[in-house]
């Protein structure tokens, strides 16, 4: 019995050490409304999943409720920084900057940006699929590709597929080079120190959601190595029910679609925004 317990403990320790070169960074901002409560619970699940795998997280919070912050503080694998004054792009760069200071460069750390609600992404199999190429020195930035988008709210699935095609065309990525879809609109991105510099030094006029998309294209144009990693990710159904059919969420998706494409240099949307201004 004692030997069996030792073996179990050893296996658990090895499991926790397999991602010692990975740091997750993200941002949070939750109130007391229904949507916030749903998303806050998913964020807590992400931190718990990361802890189970021995992964450290850096979180920059924009001023969430004391109840949520108290829960986050209970995770010993999470470094929490409350900074309400930062914008969307700024807060993400601040979180990355803090994450880059946690592990020395010679340890060859890798970094994963993800929205905190995507707890289903932080699994052993998904992280292995993404980090393999970085560890082998074959890539600098990994763009995860959702194998199945049926779990997404229907309007979101439609507009993101359309946006990915336009972004790929705008970036000048030929189909003969990368035939499959590049799922740029799926927020999470994993990268090494060389890739991190593009996210850390990004300067965009919009500086919102584009701050996790445009750096990938900039890196591609600089001949950095970009790879695609298929992952099993299911959109949380409580979140889908909250968003499905909501005019506010539909309006937000359209705003993201048009604003990001304009920032990427899509001539159609760029012209529309110039006329507006």
N, C-alpha and C positions, 0 to 999 in steps of 0.2 A: 504493500500500500504506500509506504514511504517513497519507494523508487518511482511509483506511478505519479505521485504528487510532484516529485522533483522534475519528472519528464514534462508534466503539464505546465509547471512554472517556467521551465526552460523554453518550451514552445511559445508561451505567452510573451516571454521576454524577447525572443527572436522576432516575433510578430511586431512587437512595438519598436524594435530597432531597425526594421526593414525600410522605414521612411525617415531615418534620422537626418537625411540630406534634404528634406522637404519642409518648407514653411508655407503655411496658408495665410494670406492677408485679405482682409475684407473691411467693409464699412457697414455700420448699422444706424438706424434712426427710426424708432418705433414709438408711437403714441398709444392711446387707449382705445382707438377705434377698432372695429371688427377686423379690418384688413391687417392692421398692425399686429393685433393679437395672434392672428393666424401665422403671420410671417415671423414674429418673434419666437414662436414655438419651434418653427423650422430651423431658425438660427441656432437655438439651443441644441437641437438635434445634431446640427453640423459640428458644433464644438464637442459634443459627446462622441460622435463618430471619430473625430480627429484624435481625441484623447485615447480612445480604444486602440488606435493605431500608433500611438506615441508621437503624434504630430503637434508641433507648436503652432499657435495662431497669433496673429496680430490684428487687433480690431480697433479701428478709429470710429468712435461713436459721435453722432451729430447732435446729441441731446435727447436721448431716449428717456423713458420713464424710470424713476428710481427702482421700481420693481424689476424691470428687465436688467438694469445695470447690476443690481445685487445678485441676480442669478448668474450673470456672466462672470462676476468676480469670484464665484465659487469654483470656476474651472481653473485648475492650476497650470493648464497648458495654454492659457490665453493671456496675452498681454493687452490690457484694455487702456485705451487713450481716449478721453472725452474731450472733444474739440469742436464745439458748435459753430465756430466762425468760418470753417473751411467749406468751400463748394464741393461739388461732386468729384470733379477731376482732381482737385487739390487734396481732398481727403484720401483718395486712392493712392496718390503718389506719396503722401505722408506715411500711410500704412506700409507701402513697399519700402520706403526708406528705413523705417524702423525694422522691418523684416530682414533687410540686407545687413543690418548691424548685429543680428543675432548669431550669425555663423560666419567665421572667417572665410575669405575667398579661397584659400588653399584647401578648404574642406569640400569645395565644389558644390555649394548649395544650389538647390532649385526652388522656384517660387511658384505658387499657384494662386492666381486671383480667381475668386468666385464670389458671386452674390451670396450672402449668408443663408438665403432661403433654399439653396440647392444642396441640401443635406444628402440627397440621394446620389450625388456625384462622388461623395467622399466614402468610397468603398475600396477594399483591398484590390479587387480586380480592375476597377476603373483607374485607380492611381498607378497601378503597375503598367497598364496599357499606355498611359500618358508619359510616364517618367523613363521608360526603357530607352527611347532614342536619345534623351538628354544624357543619361548615364553612359551610353555607348559613344557619345561624342558625335552623333550623326545629325543632330539638329540643335537649333538655338531656341526656337519657339514652337510649342505644340498647340494646335487648335483642335480641341475635341469635337468629334462629329457625333451627334445624337443618332443612334441606329434607327430609332423609331420615334416619330414625332406625333403619333396618334394621341398621346396623353395630353398634348398641349391644347389650350383653348383654340377653337377652330380658326378664329380670325388671326390670332397670333401666329399659328402655323403657316397660314397663307401668306401673310405679309412678310414674315421672316424669310421664307423660301424665296420670295420675290426680291427681297432686299439683298440676300446673299448673292444672287445671280447678278444684280446690278453692280454690287460692290466688287465682285470678281472682274467684271468687264471694265469698270472704272479703273481698277488697279492695274489693268493690262496683263492679267494672268491668263495665258493662252490655254485652251482646253487640252492641247496636246502635251502640255507640261503637267497640269493637274486636271485630270478628267473629272474626278468626283467633285461634289459640292464642297466648298470651304465654308464651314458653319461659323462665319465671323459673328453673326448676330447672337450666337450662344455665348453668353458672357465669359465663362471660364477660359483662362489661358494659362499655360504652364511654360516656364522658361528658365534658362540658366542666367548667369551673371551678364553675359553679352546681350542676351535678349532683354534683360531687365532694364538696361540703360535706355532702351527705346520708350519704355513705359514711364520711366523715372524722369526723362527729359522732355516729355511730350509738351508741346505748346500749341494749343488749338484755340480758335476764337470761340467755339462753342464750349469746349472743355467740360462735357458731361459724359454721355454714353460713348461718345467717339473716343474717349481716352483709353478704351480697351479694344478698339477696333483699328483706328488709324495707325498706332504704333506697329501693328503686324504688317500693314502694307508698306510703311516706311522701311521696316527691316527687310522686307522682300525686295524693295527697290534698291537697297544697299547690298544686295546679294547675300544676305543672311539666310540661314537654312530654316525653312518653315516646313513643318510636317503636320499630318492629319492623323488623329488617333480615334477610331470608333469607340464609343462608350455606351454602356447601358444606363440610360437616365430616364426616369419617369417623373413627369411633372406631378407634384403633389396634388391630389384630387380635391382636398379641401381648399387649396389655393385656386385651383381651376374653377370650382363652383363659385367662389367669391368673385372671380374675374369674368367668367363666361357671360356674355350678353350685357356687360356693364358698358355704358356709353363713355364713362370716364376713362376706363382702361383702353377702350378702342381708340379714343382720342389721343391717349398717351402713346399708343403704338404708332399711330399715324405721325404724330409729332416726332417721335424718335426716327422713324423711317425717313422722313423728308429732311430733318435737320442733319442727321448723320451723313446721308448721301450728299447733301450740299457741302458738308465739311470735307468729305472725301474727294470732292471735285467733280461730282456728277454734273455734267453741263446742264441737263434739264432742270434739276432742282436748284443748282447754283444760280441759274438765271432767275428762277422764280423768287429766290430769297433776295437777290440783288434788287429786283423790281420792288419788292416789299419795303426794303430799307430806303 
